[in-house]
């Protein structure tokens, strides 16, 4: 099957989760015998690594202040106009690539691919990783969206597709409650490349740095607010004085990384809490595997619709995982069987769970081995690709004469 995969991320390098998903899903679809043609529709000129023309760069700098002031008010209008302008280009793209099905990553007011696919008589499937309208109002409230319009257009666009897949049951329920037929929505969780993320990939530099410390607790992420960084800080403060043999590996960069690093410095923990900053994706498996315990804190949320790739990667390296018991995480991790869950709304719960693992190396080992077995059998990118391929095939069949 020939698949045209349309990505609407502005710059894939700024969305590591999205970039991982696109790369791994495309690779596994190709391994299943499909031809995948990826098109990055709204990528900055230099996102492919080709550099930006100096004159273009200067123009960007000249207009940046004005754009910054107007962006909160014109963001939605710009997204809508971009989609309108994109219809003709995407019709041409579909005609040139001749796919049997179009796969589009959904984003705000992203209806151009639907119209283009319809004009070309090609079935279209949407990949939906988040409820875009809800996410804007909840987490990007500095953008001024029109009342109801984003929700209306999102539901209208998705309901007219030939199929769609989402990453969690909560996300499916969200869209079904907004009028999208249940039969049209399939849940396909994210996954992990178990050949890259495996127990034997330990980065020796970590152990060398923490010489004399016997237990390494690790966190990998973008240090965003929803990551539960306050819980992580409290857990460090709780564990560090009680267990002097522990140390902490903080991998990644983000808005709250500097705040946490400053806090650890004030607490006199600079030698025991190491912040790597941004690291290349090739280094991540070794850093994860170098930890004895891996931490996945999240804020308490009733509508936790994510499918965190980090959880699968943690489990694949065969380490004991302690994670917030929210959303899909409760389906992936069975408490005390292949990991430990904690209640994020309960003060001190994360620290107590971590302390138990620090004190029981045999329990850590058993949890890590069970975690690895779980992802090997249920959460690889190959399993995800098989689910996506089924959705694409069903969409193609429905578009054929006599199809549903």
MOUR-V707122 format. One record per residue. N is the residue number from 1. RES is the residue in three letters. BURIAL is 1 if it has 9 or more other ideal C-beta (glycine too) atoms within 8 Angstrom, else 0. Layout:
<<N,RES,BURIAL> <N,RES,BURIAL>>
//
This chain:
<<1,UNK,1> <2,UNK,1> <3,UNK,1> <4,UNK,1> <5,UNK,1> <6,UNK,1> <7,UNK,1> <8,UNK,1> <9,UNK,1> <10,UNK,0> <11,UNK,1> <12,UNK,1> <13,UNK,0> <14,UNK,0> <15,UNK,1> <16,UNK,0> <17,UNK,0> <18,UNK,1> <19,UNK,1> <20,UNK,1> <21,UNK,1> <22,UNK,1> <23,UNK,0> <24,UNK,1> <25,UNK,1> <26,UNK,1> <27,UNK,1> <28,UNK,1> <29,UNK,1> <30,UNK,1> <31,UNK,0> <32,UNK,1> <33,UNK,0> <34,UNK,1> <35,UNK,0> <36,UNK,1> <37,UNK,1> <38,UNK,0> <39,UNK,1> <40,UNK,1> <41,UNK,1> <42,UNK,0> <43,UNK,1> <44,UNK,0> <45,UNK,0> <46,UNK,0> <47,UNK,1> <48,UNK,0> <49,UNK,0> <50,UNK,0> <51,UNK,0> <52,UNK,1> <53,UNK,0> <54,UNK,0> <55,UNK,0> <56,UNK,1> <57,UNK,1> <58,UNK,0> <59,UNK,0> <60,UNK,1> <61,UNK,0> <62,UNK,0> <63,UNK,0> <64,UNK,0> <65,UNK,0> <66,UNK,0> <67,UNK,0> <68,UNK,0> <69,UNK,0> <70,UNK,0> <71,UNK,1> <72,UNK,0> <73,UNK,0> <74,UNK,0> <75,UNK,1> <76,UNK,1> <77,UNK,0> <78,UNK,0> <79,UNK,1> <80,UNK,1> <81,UNK,0> <82,UNK,1> <83,UNK,1> <84,UNK,0> <85,UNK,0> <86,UNK,1> <87,UNK,1> <88,UNK,0> <89,UNK,0> <90,UNK,1> <91,UNK,1> <92,UNK,0> <93,UNK,1> <94,UNK,1> <95,UNK,0> <96,UNK,0> <97,UNK,1> <98,UNK,0> <99,UNK,1> <100,UNK,0> <101,UNK,1> <102,UNK,1> <103,UNK,1> <104,UNK,1> <105,UNK,1> <106,UNK,1> <107,UNK,1> <108,UNK,1> <109,UNK,1> <110,UNK,1> <111,UNK,1> <112,UNK,1> <113,UNK,1> <114,UNK,1> <115,UNK,1> <116,UNK,1> <117,UNK,1> <118,UNK,0> <119,UNK,0> <120,UNK,1> <121,UNK,0> <122,UNK,1> <123,UNK,1> <124,UNK,1> <125,UNK,1> <126,UNK,1> <127,UNK,1> <128,UNK,1> <129,UNK,1> <130,UNK,1> <131,UNK,1> <132,UNK,1> <133,UNK,1> <134,UNK,1> <135,UNK,1> <136,UNK,1> <137,UNK,1> <138,UNK,0> <139,UNK,0> <140,UNK,0> <141,UNK,0> <142,UNK,0> <143,UNK,1> <144,UNK,0> <145,UNK,1> <146,UNK,0> <147,UNK,0> <148,UNK,0> <149,UNK,1> <150,UNK,1> <151,UNK,1> <152,UNK,0> <153,UNK,1> <154,UNK,1> <155,UNK,1> <156,UNK,0> <157,UNK,1> <158,UNK,1> <159,UNK,1> <160,UNK,0> <161,UNK,1> <162,UNK,1> <163,UNK,1> <164,UNK,1> <165,UNK,1> <166,UNK,1> <167,UNK,1> <168,UNK,1> <169,UNK,0> <170,UNK,1> <171,UNK,1> <172,UNK,1> <173,UNK,0> <174,UNK,1> <175,UNK,1> <176,UNK,1> <177,UNK,0> <178,UNK,0> <179,UNK,0> <180,UNK,1> <181,UNK,0> <182,UNK,0> <183,UNK,0> <184,UNK,1> <185,UNK,1> <186,UNK,1> <187,UNK,1> <188,UNK,1> <189,UNK,1> <190,UNK,1> <191,UNK,1> <192,UNK,1> <193,UNK,1> <194,UNK,1> <195,UNK,0> <196,UNK,0> <197,UNK,1> <198,UNK,1> <199,UNK,1> <200,UNK,0> <201,UNK,1> <202,UNK,1> <203,UNK,1> <204,UNK,0> <205,UNK,0> <206,UNK,1> <207,UNK,1> <208,UNK,0> <209,UNK,0> <210,UNK,1> <211,UNK,0> <212,UNK,0> <213,UNK,1> <214,UNK,0> <215,UNK,1> <216,UNK,1> <217,UNK,1> <218,UNK,1> <219,UNK,1> <220,UNK,1> <221,UNK,1> <222,UNK,0> <223,UNK,1> <224,UNK,1> <225,UNK,0> <226,UNK,0> <227,UNK,1> <228,UNK,1> <229,UNK,1> <230,UNK,0> <231,UNK,1> <232,UNK,1> <233,UNK,1> <234,UNK,1> <235,UNK,1> <236,UNK,1> <237,UNK,1> <238,UNK,1> <239,UNK,1> <240,UNK,1> <241,UNK,0> <242,UNK,0> <243,UNK,1> <244,UNK,0> <245,UNK,0> <246,UNK,1> <247,UNK,1> <248,UNK,1> <249,UNK,1> <250,UNK,1> <251,UNK,1> <252,UNK,1> <253,UNK,0> <254,UNK,1> <255,UNK,0> <256,UNK,1> <257,UNK,1> <258,UNK,0> <259,UNK,0> <260,UNK,1> <261,UNK,1> <262,UNK,0> <263,UNK,1> <264,UNK,1> <265,UNK,1> <266,UNK,0> <267,UNK,0> <268,UNK,0> <269,UNK,1> <270,UNK,0> <271,UNK,0> <272,UNK,1> <273,UNK,1> <274,UNK,1> <275,UNK,0> <276,UNK,1> <277,UNK,0> <278,UNK,0> <279,UNK,1> <280,UNK,0> <281,UNK,0> <282,UNK,0> <283,UNK,1> <284,UNK,1> <285,UNK,1> <286,UNK,1> <287,UNK,1> <288,UNK,1> <289,UNK,1> <290,UNK,1> <291,UNK,1> <292,UNK,1> <293,UNK,1> <294,UNK,1> <295,UNK,1> <296,UNK,1> <297,UNK,1> <298,UNK,1> <299,UNK,1> <300,UNK,0> <301,UNK,1> <302,UNK,0> <303,UNK,0> <304,UNK,1> <305,UNK,1> <306,UNK,1> <307,UNK,1> <308,UNK,1> <309,UNK,1> <310,UNK,1> <311,UNK,1> <312,UNK,1> <313,UNK,1> <314,UNK,1> <315,UNK,1> <316,UNK,1> <317,UNK,1> <318,UNK,1> <319,UNK,1> <320,UNK,1> <321,UNK,1> <322,UNK,1> <323,UNK,1> <324,UNK,1> <325,UNK,1> <326,UNK,1> <327,UNK,1> <328,UNK,1> <329,UNK,1> <330,UNK,1> <331,UNK,0> <332,UNK,1> <333,UNK,1> <334,UNK,0> <335,UNK,0> <336,UNK,0> <337,UNK,0> <338,UNK,1> <339,UNK,1> <340,UNK,1> <341,UNK,1> <342,UNK,1> <343,UNK,1> <344,UNK,1> <345,UNK,0> <346,UNK,0> <347,UNK,0> <348,UNK,0> <349,UNK,1> <350,UNK,1> <351,UNK,1> <352,UNK,1> <353,UNK,1> <354,UNK,1> <355,UNK,1> <356,UNK,1> <357,UNK,1> <358,UNK,1> <359,UNK,0> <360,UNK,0> <361,UNK,0> <362,UNK,0> <363,UNK,1> <364,UNK,1> <365,UNK,1> <366,UNK,0> <367,UNK,1> <368,UNK,1> <369,UNK,1> <370,UNK,1> <371,UNK,1> <372,UNK,1> <373,UNK,1> <374,UNK,1> <375,UNK,1> <376,UNK,1> <377,UNK,0> <378,UNK,0> <379,UNK,1> <380,UNK,1> <381,UNK,1> <382,UNK,1> <383,UNK,1> <384,UNK,1> <385,UNK,1> <386,UNK,1> <387,UNK,1> <388,UNK,1> <389,UNK,1> <390,UNK,1> <391,UNK,1> <392,UNK,1> <393,UNK,1> <394,UNK,1> <395,UNK,1> <396,UNK,1> <397,UNK,1> <398,UNK,1> <399,UNK,1> <400,UNK,0> <401,UNK,0> <402,UNK,0> <403,UNK,0> <404,UNK,0>>
//
